[in-house]
């Protein structure tokens, strides 16, 4: 039987060669195998084949590149100090909670330390995984780190040159309006034209809208070379602070459509505002905007209301933007929804004449020009699915592990319905001709985030099945692939400019580690490579470092999150990486754990659900899949997790009890 070393020895043929001395003397064929040919190996004789072969520069360079890659991989381990003792239960919970709180801005001020975040933020997943890894405690950081509010003054902006404003307006249309089309484009163009033609006629409301639009657009231009060459003297925060100062004069009109649009603009700033401390306030704002929208009745359709078609379209689009914001914030923070789906009767948004772009706008917004409102419609459907995941997979559970008024079987049935809904969304998404656009990558990453939220360890499925881990694995690789493309084309600010994006990157990195850890330790999958997501995790670590450098806070306490990901990476890959670097260890490896280079799943283009068969564990058809899922994970639970986590034990017992009850009822 071939050894692990023989299986993975590079098969690089020499470009120049002659037989070794022994084979030449005996006039037998020499296979030129280095460091000893097969004939000499069989006869256990000395072989001088290494003196008789020569390799091309390309072959030597290939080996050098591989060596450099392994050295770079080993340097990651060297950054993490050696640790011996594992975290205590309290330390594990603290680290997991901090990861969850990062979704609302991070625990960097006193009023956030007690904030509640739900399991959808990944806190349950992180707690289970970190406990299973037996991760050692990280080095404590000093206090809360450097303050993000160390300035007692606020910058204010002047109206920029008209060409700068025109560029920022085009950026707003491309980056914001595409997915949040609640402001009519004709009205927006008129506002910008009027303030440069007749500024004295622009109202405070007009100026507020203009400055917030400039702030939102400028925040997306951090790596825009065209914008940077214009040397705009105003920063995004200066534009925002100026708009916020104007908002105090128009805030009294909050209980009408214009007031709702004002609040939506502020909400969008909070979503992508960078590393400020008001992210938790976004949840309160989204719920307030939703309550005012319901009070105004824009979530319902009523033919008796007298209004023009343009006004009706604006109301409809404003409602769905509010809906998207509320659903996004609820899923991001893991908190409850403000309104149930059965209470909504607003029509779906449809194309209007106002959607037509000017030639210059069409050039900067190719996806919007090509498919129009379809991108907005897809975003709505994705947020709706996210809300359903939050109300099923992440439903609250009591001390006995049960969810009030809901059984595991009902959630499994909803899980199957959600799977089909995501498949349908993916088909509609793939039908759009926008593959090479930024919008395609942004929507695909959002889709992959929902796949991860749905299939990683959660309050309902604390131990994912093998099929669920496969979905997570492909979602990780797809997310990384699109982030790589966006970073290379649009800069690091396109993927890591705020705390919510940092949170997503960390969760994708942890999910990649979890998939590889599960494959090698739980399912014992037969695979050529011991771990597949090494490059993906390395990219996530590098992206976090680039993001921290981008915000110019290199000594920030946020580096703690990077250190946590590095420590988990070292725990998962440490042994296998040592075997790759040490031939003696590698030679002793069994054939069931063949070691080889990291390849990732980045080359896979198949849909994340194509691996599911009609009886896969991820499908819960008529209750049979629930038992199939439980049988798949039960053996692992009994042998590996007994006594490891009290919550896991309670969950396992509750699941088992319901299956027994179902069997008795059917019998």
SULUR-V807128 format. One record per pair of residues at least 6 apart in sequence whose C-alpha atoms are under 6 Angstrom apart, sorted by the first residue. I is the first residue (numbers start at 1). GAP is how many residues later the second one is. If there is no record, write none. Layout:
I/GAP
I/GAP
//
This chain:
4/583
4/587
4/590
5/582
14/40
14/41
15/40
15/41
16/37
16/38
17/35
17/36
18/34
19/11
20/28
20/29
23/7
36/11
77/493
83/53
85/51
86/48
86/49
86/50
87/48
87/49
87/50
93/34
96/27
96/30
96/31
97/26
100/21
100/22
100/23
102/401
103/397
103/400
104/175
104/176
105/174
105/394
107/6
108/36
117/216
117/217
118/216
118/217
119/215
120/214
121/211
121/212
121/213
125/332
145/411
145/412
146/410
155/83
156/82
156/85
156/86
157/77
157/81
157/82
168/49
170/191
171/46
172/45
174/191
179/197
180/141
182/135
182/136
195/7
208/35
208/38
211/28
211/32
212/28
212/31
215/21
215/24
215/25
218/18
219/17
223/268
253/6
254/6
270/9
274/223
274/224
275/223
275/224
286/40
299/45
299/46
299/47
300/45
300/46
301/45
317/32
324/59
327/56
327/60
330/7
351/22
362/7
367/67
392/19
393/67
394/65
397/6
401/249
401/250
401/253
409/214
412/208
413/207
416/203
416/204
441/41
445/34
448/27
452/20
455/13
457/6
457/7
467/151
468/150
469/46
471/137
473/42
474/134
476/32
476/36
477/124
477/125
496/6
496/51
505/35
509/28
509/31
512/21
516/15
519/6
528/66
529/66
529/67
530/65
532/66
532/67
532/68
533/67
548/6
579/6
579/7
617/8
617/11
617/12
619/6
620/6
//
